[in-house]
Amino acid sequence: MRWSTRILYYVTLIGFLLVSCTSDTPNEIAFQKDEMPDEVFTDFVTQESDSGVVLWKLTAPRANRFSKKKLVIMENPVIEFFDKDGHLTTTLESKVGEYSEESQDMLAFGDVVVTSVDGDVLETDSLLWKKVEDKIISNSWVKLTRGRDVITGIGLECAPDLSAVDIKRNVEATIIDTAGVSID
């Protein structure tokens, strides 16, 4: 075969393969339309207030909204919790967050850190903030640092302000007394 005939042969073969692999029905494409976000936000913000007092505020530099699932998936979300007087009590940060528009619950995962204004720090790889119960729940390994004291374990239930914390199992604590001596 001559060189120009070979090129024509290969172009025809590739064209035939492309046409035979495509489909006229939109439901058979590889990437389904409903998997794509309906909206993409930059500088995403949502909050809840009661009688003009902000209860919580959720922000993210980027968020994808999926209307059918009523779900917003955020990059680097930050949620701030406020007390009944509108004073900041705690800040929760993570690499990824999933916010349910129906329940207003938020699943946070990837280097999750919750920091109270008192300086308490909760660290884990994933947790769920349940809005109706106003509770943080995790089934993962957790680390709570209060001053020089450190408590670790698996699983947790706590108030968003970290005032009441219940670590479920495999609890280990390192408590530092006032003289700086470790009590394990």
N, C-alpha and C positions, 0 to 999 in steps of 0.2 A: 504494500500500500504506500502511496505517496504521502508525503508529510501533510499536505493540505487535506487529503482525504481522511487521514487519521484524525486530524483536528475536528473535521466535520462529524466523523463517526463518534468521537468522544463527547462532543457537545450534544449530539442527538441522544446518545445514551444517558448522559446526565440529565437532560431535559425530560426524557421518558421516566427516569427514576423519580425525579422531583414531582412530576404530575401524578404518577401512580401512588406516591406516598401521601399526597394531600387528600383532604376530605372536604366535601361541601357542607357537612353538618358542623355547626360551631361547637357542639358538645363533644366532639372527638379531637379537638386540638389538645396538644400536650399540656399547655398551661391553662387551666380553667379560669374563666373570667371572674368567678366569685372568689378566687383566691387572691385577687389583686385588691388593694385597698380602694375604697370609694373616694377617700379624701386623704391627702397627705398634708400635715400641718408642720410649720416651723414655729417655734416659740409657743407651743401648746400650753394653755392654762385652763383649768376648771376649778371651781371651788364651791363650797357649801357654806351658807350663812344662815343664822337664825336671828330675826329681829335686828338685822344690820351687823351682827357680830359674826366674823368669820370663824367657822369651826375647823375647817381644813382647807388647804390649797394645794393643788397638784400641778406641777409644771414639768415640761420636758422640752429640750431643744428641737426634737423631732418626734412626730407621732403619726401613725397610720390608723385610719378608722375603717372598720369593716362593718358596714351597716346591717347586713343580714344577721351577723353574729352579735351585734350591739357591743362590739369590742374595740378598744383602742390599744394598740401596741406601741409602747414608747421606748425611745432610747434615752438612757441616763435620766430617768424620772426622779423628781424630788417631791416628796409630800411633806407639808408642814402641818402639824397638829396644834390647835390653839385651845386654851381653856375657855370656860363659859364667859369670861370677861374679855376674850379676844387677845390674850397674851400667848405668845409662842411657848409651847412646852417641849416639843420634840420635832426633829427633822429625820426623815427616812430617805435614804439614797440607795440606788442600785444601778446596775448596768442596763437592765431591761425591766419593763413593767407591763402588765396586762390589766387594763382598767375596764371593768364591766359597766356599761352604761345603764343596765337594768338594776343591778344590786348595788352599784357604786363600790364594790369590793375591788381591791387591788392586789394582784399577785406580783411580787417583786423577786427577781432572781439575778444572780451574778454579783458577787461582792456587796451584799446588802449590809448597810450600816445604819443603825438608828441611834441618834445622839440626843440626849435630853439637855435642857438648859442647865440642869444641875451637874452636867458633865458625865453622866452615866452613858456607856456605849454598849450597844448590842450588835454583835457581828454574826452573820450566818450566810449561807449561800442561797437560801430562799425562804420566803415567808408570805403569809397571806394576811392582809388587813381586812377584817370583816366589819363593814360599816355599821350594819344594824346592831351588832353586838358590841361595837366599838372595842374590838379586841384584835391583837396580833397573835397569829398562830403559826407555828413552824413544826415540821416533823424532821427537820435536819439538825445537824450538829450546830450548837449555838455557844457563844461566848459572851458573857456579860461582865463588864468591867465597871466597878463602882469605886472610884478613888484608886487605892492600891489593891483592892480586893478583886479577885477574878473567879468567876463561877462558870464552869463549862458543863455540857451535857447534850443530850439528844431530845429534841421536842421541847416545845415551849408554848405557854399561853401567857399573855401579859396585856396590861393596859397600854395604850399608845404612848403615854407619858413615862413608861417604864417604872411606875410607882409600885405596882404589884406584879411580880414575875414568878411564874411557876414553871421550873424546868422539870421535864417529865421523867427522864431516866438517865442512868450512867452519870450522875451528878458528881462532879469533883470541884472542890473549892480550895483556893489559896487565899487565906485571910491574913492580912498584915496588921498586927496590933499597933498600939500607939508608940511603942518603942521601936517599931520597924522590924519585929520578929515575925517570921512566917509561921502561921498555925494551919497545918494541912488536915 
